[in-house]
Amino acid sequence: MQATLSKDQIDNLRDTALKFITCGSVDDGKSTLIGRLLVDSQAVLEDHLAGVQRKGETDLALLTDGLSAEREQGITIDVAYRYFSTEQRKFIIGDAPGHEQYTRNMVTAASSADCAVVLVDATKLAWQQADLELLPQTRRHTLLAQLLRVPSIVFVVNKLDAVEDPTLAFQHIEMALKKYAQEGRIAYKAIVPISALKGWNVVDAKSLWCGYTGPSLLQLLEALPSTPPDLDGPLSVCIQWVEKQHDSARTDQGRRVFWGRVASGHLKVGQSVKVHPSGQSAKVAQVLNCTRETEDKLLGMAGQSVGVILDKEVDVSRGDWLLEDTTAEGAHPERIDSAKTLEATICWLDDEPLVKGRTYLALQGHQWVKAQVSEIVHRLNILTLAPEAAQQLEANAIGVVKLNVKEALPIQSYERCRLMGSMILVDAASHKTSGAILLKG
């Protein structure tokens, strides 16, 4: 990948921040890497930098590990977000925990990320061997990033300064990563050798180090695209709030305003829509932005939050969807179907195992419905990536299940639409978030 960008490319990227997470196994140097990026890009104030001095040296990990328990135990527990910018780009960084028990936090961070930087600690692997095995958590986080449709995955081999032969170590680890990516059909952007502690190849490229001739990690991140909105699909709007305006002098003429986020497609005045689940039809009379300004031209696109005023009064409540009426002239040809029987990939987050027959509360968008697990199709073996039979799914397991929901839900695959294709399962008794659901088409 070329690190040099044209002036037009730089101007376009300046307007869009790249949101990326660092993930991988425990103590691979994720927090230290983020600290290095912040320090070397001059995004840390001197008094803040002075506060993370330990025995005369800067502990870079403390720039992100903010909880007292994280500082005491030397681990990352919760996702910490930090912000910095360069001349080319703005960045939002999420430092995800490496411990298996905090996988749910990693899933939360990855679900909205543009890029996942997966760290690999060279000192933990048998780097002298050409057929070395990657750590299970490295595999798990990479697989989760792929399942969560993170657009860009970058492998970073860290702590190469601490091995006797960094060139050989990088060569063997790179081979192992390529093999795993090929087996799991995981698309990745690059494999970069670094030393987060010393700053090698993080901000500035270290020429020919480890035989690597590509850009530094920061140069690579500056050139990555942000997640494109789902503009190509049919219109779908998830309603979050219904507002009643009584002042007839306002532009909405006293009609209700349905506020929500456009999940896919685009919204314009005159467009025919149907309300899910009632099936009532109406046309879009006005579209409001966040400052309540209205325009007759195309305004609401996927990813934007808008207010919708319809041309007649219909029953719409929080949790309902406005879907494109595909029978109308000029409508999108793809139809969004609704179903009560769902098949989905699930990342199980609860300490209480998932078993067939149990009922949970499912949340899609802003709608809660009861959902029963009718079948555990299989579990995914993290090491071999092969499906295997399972009677239950334990904490942090990944598998495929079938669900029966009490009320029909509008369905698009997660691969097609992130918002409509995702749900969470909540334990009705403990109120714990038990599973992250990625719907299949």
C-alpha positions in Angstrom: 0.0 0.0 0.0 1.4 3.4 -0.9 1.8 5.8 2.0 2.1 8.9 -0.3 -1.2 10.6 -0.9 -2.2 13.2 -3.4 -3.4 16.7 -2.3 -7.0 15.8 -3.2 -6.8 12.6 -1.2 -5.3 14.4 1.8 -8.1 17.1 1.7 -10.8 14.4 1.6 -9.2 12.4 4.5 -8.8 15.5 6.7 -12.6 15.8 6.8 -13.1 12.2 8.0 -11.6 10.9 11.3 -10.4 7.3 11.3 -11.7 5.3 14.2 -9.4 2.4 15.0 -8.9 0.0 17.8 -5.9 -1.9 19.1 -6.6 -5.5 20.0 -4.8 -8.8 20.4 -3.6 -10.9 23.4 -2.7 -9.8 26.9 0.4 -7.7 27.3 1.1 -7.5 23.6 1.8 -3.7 24.0 -1.5 -2.2 22.9 -1.6 0.6 25.5 2.1 1.3 25.0 1.6 1.6 21.2 -1.2 4.1 21.7 0.9 6.0 24.2 3.7 6.1 21.6 1.4 7.4 18.9 0.2 10.1 21.2 3.6 11.2 22.4 5.4 11.1 19.0 2.5 13.0 17.3 2.7 15.6 20.1 -0.8 15.0 21.3 0.1 14.9 25.0 0.5 18.0 27.2 3.8 18.2 29.2 2.0 18.1 32.6 0.1 14.9 31.5 3.4 13.4 30.3 5.1 14.3 33.6 2.3 12.4 35.5 3.2 9.1 33.9 6.8 9.1 34.8 8.0 5.9 36.6 11.6 5.8 37.9 12.7 8.5 35.6 11.1 6.9 32.5 7.8 7.5 30.7 5.3 4.6 31.2 3.4 5.0 27.9 0.7 2.5 28.9 -0.5 4.9 31.6 -1.6 7.4 29.0 -4.6 5.1 28.3 -5.0 2.9 31.3 -7.0 5.3 33.4 -8.9 3.1 35.8 -7.2 2.6 39.2 -7.6 -1.2 38.8 -5.8 -1.0 35.5 -2.9 0.9 37.0 -2.7 -1.4 40.0 -2.8 -4.6 38.0 -1.0 -3.4 34.9 -3.8 -4.6 32.5 -6.5 -2.9 30.4 -10.0 -3.6 31.5 -12.3 -1.2 29.8 -12.1 0.5 26.4 -10.2 3.8 26.6 -10.7 6.3 23.8 -8.1 8.9 22.9 -8.0 11.5 20.2 -5.1 12.9 18.1 -4.4 14.4 14.7 -1.7 14.8 12.2 -1.4 17.2 9.2 -3.1 14.5 7.1 -5.8 13.0 9.4 -7.8 13.0 12.6 -7.9 9.8 14.7 -10.1 8.3 17.4 -8.3 5.4 19.1 -10.0 2.7 21.2 -7.7 0.6 23.4 -9.4 -2.8 23.7 -8.6 -5.2 26.6 -6.7 -8.3 25.7 -8.0 -10.6 28.5 -10.5 -13.2 27.4 -12.9 -12.2 30.2 -13.2 -8.7 28.7 -14.0 -9.9 25.1 -17.3 -8.1 25.3 -15.5 -4.8 25.6 -13.5 -5.6 22.5 -16.7 -6.4 20.6 -18.3 -3.1 21.6 -15.2 -1.2 20.4 -14.9 -3.1 17.1 -18.5 -2.8 16.2 -18.0 0.9 15.2 -14.4 0.8 14.1 -13.0 1.6 10.7 -9.8 -0.3 11.4 -8.5 -3.0 13.8 -4.8 -3.0 14.6 -4.1 -6.5 15.8 -0.9 -6.7 17.8 1.3 -9.8 18.0 4.0 -10.0 20.7 7.1 -11.6 19.1 8.5 -12.6 22.5 5.6 -14.8 23.3 5.9 -17.0 20.2 8.4 -19.6 19.2 9.7 -17.2 16.5 12.6 -19.5 15.6 10.2 -22.0 14.1 8.7 -21.5 10.6 5.5 -23.3 11.6 4.9 -21.4 14.8 1.4 -21.2 16.4 -0.3 -17.9 17.0 -1.9 -17.2 20.4 -5.6 -18.1 20.8 -6.6 -14.5 21.7 -4.8 -13.1 18.7 -6.9 -15.5 16.6 -10.1 -14.7 18.4 -9.7 -10.9 18.1 -8.8 -11.2 14.4 -11.8 -13.4 13.8 -14.1 -11.0 15.7 -12.9 -8.1 13.7 -13.6 -10.0 10.5 -17.1 -11.0 11.7 -17.9 -7.5 12.8 -17.1 -6.3 9.3 -14.3 -4.0 10.4 -13.3 -2.6 6.9 -9.5 -2.7 7.5 -7.4 -5.1 9.5 -3.7 -4.4 10.1 -1.4 -6.9 11.8 1.4 -5.3 13.9 4.3 -7.5 15.1 5.5 -5.8 18.3 8.6 -6.1 20.6 10.9 -7.2 17.8 13.6 -5.1 19.5 13.6 -7.7 22.3 14.4 -10.8 20.2 17.9 -11.9 19.0 17.1 -12.1 15.3 14.2 -9.6 14.6 14.4 -10.2 10.8 13.9 -14.0 11.2 11.3 -13.5 13.8 9.3 -11.1 11.6 9.6 -13.5 8.7 8.2 -16.5 10.6 5.5 -14.5 12.3 4.5 -12.9 9.0 4.2 -16.4 7.5 2.0 -17.6 10.3 -0.3 -14.5 10.0 -0.7 -15.0 6.3 -1.5 -18.7 6.7 -4.1 -17.9 9.4 -5.7 -15.2 7.2 -5.8 -17.5 4.2 -7.5 -20.3 6.2 -10.0 -17.9 7.7 -10.6 -15.9 4.5 -9.6 -12.8 6.4 -8.7 -9.8 4.3 -6.0 -7.6 5.8 -4.2 -4.5 4.7 -0.7 -5.0 5.9 1.7 -6.7 8.3 4.0 -4.2 10.0 7.1 -4.8 12.2 7.4 -2.3 15.1 8.8 -1.6 18.5 6.2 0.4 20.4 8.6 0.9 23.4 11.4 2.4 21.2 9.1 4.0 18.6 10.6 2.1 15.7 8.3 2.1 12.6 5.4 3.5 14.6 5.4 7.2 13.4 8.5 7.3 11.3 9.5 4.4 9.0 12.7 2.6 10.1 14.3 1.9 6.7 14.8 -1.8 5.8 14.4 -2.9 9.4 13.4 -6.6 9.5 13.5 -6.5 5.7 10.4 -4.4 5.7 10.1 -1.7 3.0 6.6 -0.4 3.6 5.2 2.6 5.4 5.2 3.1 9.1 2.1 2.3 11.0 1.0 5.9 11.3 1.6 6.5 7.6 -0.5 3.4 6.8 -3.3 4.6 9.1 -3.3 8.0 7.5 -4.1 6.4 4.1 -6.9 4.0 5.2 -10.5 4.8 4.3 -13.3 5.4 6.8 -16.2 3.1 6.9 -18.5 4.0 4.0 -22.2 4.4 4.8 -24.7 1.8 3.5 -25.9 4.0 0.7 -26.6 1.4 -1.9 -29.4 -0.5 -0.1 -33.1 0.3 0.3 -34.1 3.0 2.7 -34.4 2.0 6.4 -34.8 4.4 9.3 -34.8 3.3 12.9 -37.1 5.5 15.0 -35.7 6.6 18.3 -38.0 9.4 19.4 -41.5 10.7 18.4 -41.9 14.5 18.9 -45.3 16.2 18.9 -45.2 19.9 17.9 -48.2 22.0 18.7 -47.0 25.3 17.2 -48.7 25.5 13.8 -46.4 28.4 12.9 -43.5 26.0 12.6 -42.4 24.3 9.4 -43.8 21.0 10.5 -47.3 22.5 10.8 -48.1 20.7 14.0 -47.4 17.2 12.7 -45.4 14.7 14.6 -41.7 14.5 13.9 -40.1 11.0 13.9 -36.4 11.3 14.8 -34.0 8.5 14.1 -30.9 7.3 12.3 -30.9 6.3 8.6 -29.5 2.7 8.7 -29.3 2.3 4.9 -30.1 4.0 1.7 -31.1 7.7 1.4 -34.2 9.7 2.4 -35.8 12.4 0.3 -39.0 14.4 0.2 -41.8 12.7 -1.8 -40.4 9.2 -1.1 -42.9 6.4 -0.4 -42.3 4.6 2.9 -44.0 1.8 4.9 -44.0 1.6 8.7 -42.8 -1.6 10.3 -44.6 -3.4 11.9 -48.0 -1.8 11.1 -47.5 -1.8 7.4 -49.1 1.6 7.0 -47.9 3.7 4.0 -47.2 7.4 3.6 -44.9 9.8 1.8 -42.1 11.9 3.2 -43.3 15.5 3.5 -40.2 17.0 5.1 -36.8 16.0 6.3 -35.2 17.9 9.2 -31.5 17.9 10.2 -30.2 18.3 13.7 -30.8 22.1 13.7 -34.3 21.6 12.4 -33.5 23.0 9.0 -35.5 21.6 6.0 -34.5 21.2 2.4 -36.4 19.8 -0.5 -33.3 18.2 -2.0 -31.7 14.9 -0.9 -30.8 15.3 2.7 -30.9 12.1 4.8 -28.3 9.5 4.0 -27.1 6.3 5.8 -25.4 7.2 9.0 -27.1 10.5 9.5 -29.7 11.3 12.2 -32.8 13.0 10.9 -36.3 14.1 11.7 -39.0 12.8 9.3 -42.4 14.4 8.8 -44.9 12.3 6.8 -47.8 13.6 4.6 -50.4 12.1 6.8 -50.9 10.8 10.4 -49.8 7.2 10.9 -49.1 5.2 14.0 -45.3 5.3 14.6 -43.6 4.6 17.9 -40.1 4.3 19.3 -38.5 1.1 17.9 -40.5 1.1 14.7 -38.8 1.3 11.3 -39.6 3.4 8.2 -38.8 1.2 5.2 -38.7 2.1 1.6 -41.9 1.1 -0.3 -40.4 -1.0 -3.0 -43.7 -1.2 -4.9 -43.5 2.6 -5.6 -42.3 3.9 -8.9 -38.5 4.5 -9.0 -38.0 2.6 -5.6 -35.0 0.5 -4.8 -35.4 -3.0 -6.3 -34.2 -4.8 -3.2 -36.8 -5.6 -0.6 -36.3 -5.7 3.2 -38.2 -8.8 4.5 -39.4 -9.4 8.0 -39.1 -12.7 9.8 -39.7 -14.4 13.2 -37.1 -17.1 12.6 -33.5 -15.9 12.4 -30.1 -17.5 11.8 -27.1 -15.6 13.2 -23.5 -15.7 14.2 -23.2 -15.0 17.9 -20.3 -14.0 20.2 -21.3 -15.2 23.6 -20.4 -12.8 26.4 -22.1 -14.2 29.5 -20.6 -16.4 32.2 -23.8 -18.4 32.1 -23.6 -20.7 29.0 -26.0 -20.3 26.1 -28.2 -23.4 25.9 -31.0 -24.4 23.5 -34.5 -23.5 24.6 -33.6 -20.5 26.8 -35.4 -17.2 26.2 -33.7 -13.8 26.3 -34.6 -10.2 25.5 -33.3 -9.1 22.0 -32.7 -5.5 21.1 -32.6 -4.5 17.4 -32.2 -0.8 16.9 -34.6 0.5 19.6 -37.0 -2.4 19.7 -37.1 -5.0 22.4 -38.6 -8.5 21.6 -38.4 -11.9 23.3 -36.1 -14.3 21.6 -35.8 -18.1 22.2 -32.8 -20.1 21.1 -34.2 -22.9 19.0 -31.0 -24.4 17.9 -27.2 -24.2 18.3 -26.1 -25.0 14.8 -22.3 -25.2 15.6 -19.4 -23.6 17.4 -16.4 -22.1 15.6 -13.1 -23.6 16.6 -10.9 -20.6 17.2 -7.7 -22.5 16.4 -8.7 -24.4 13.3 -11.6 -22.1 12.2 -13.7 -25.3 11.6 -17.3 -25.6 12.7 -17.9 -28.2 15.4 -21.0 -29.6 17.1 -22.0 -28.0 20.4 -24.7 -28.4 23.0 -23.9 -25.0 24.6 -21.7 -22.0 24.1 -19.5 -20.8 26.9 -18.3 -17.3 27.6 -16.3 -15.8 24.6 -17.3 -18.7 22.3 -18.3 -17.9 18.7 -21.0 -19.9 17.0 -24.1 -20.0 14.8 -27.5 -20.2 16.3 -31.2 -20.1 15.3 -33.6 -17.8 17.1 -37.4 -17.5 17.3 -38.5 -14.0 18.1 -42.0 -13.2 19.4 -42.6 -10.3 16.9 -41.4 -10.2 13.3 -38.3 -8.1 12.7 -37.1 -6.4 9.5 -34.0 -8.3 8.4 -30.9 -7.5 6.5 -27.6 -9.4 6.9 -24.9 -7.7 9.0 -22.7 -7.9 6.0 -25.3 -5.8 4.1 -26.2 -3.3 6.9 -24.5 -3.0 10.2 -27.4 -1.4 12.1 -30.2 -3.5 10.9 -28.1 -6.7 10.9 -27.0 -6.5 14.5 -28.7 -7.3 17.8 -27.8 -8.0 21.4 -29.3 -10.6 23.7 -29.9 -9.6 27.3 -30.6 -11.9 30.2 -34.1 -10.9 31.5 -33.2 -11.9 35.1 -29.7 -10.5 35.5 -30.0 -7.7 32.9 -26.5 -8.7 31.6 -25.7 -8.2 28.0 -25.3 -11.9 27.1 -24.5 -12.1 23.4 -23.7 -10.0 20.3 -25.7 -11.1 17.3 -24.7 -10.8 13.6 -27.7 -11.7 11.4 -27.3 -13.8 8.3 -29.1 -13.0 5.1 
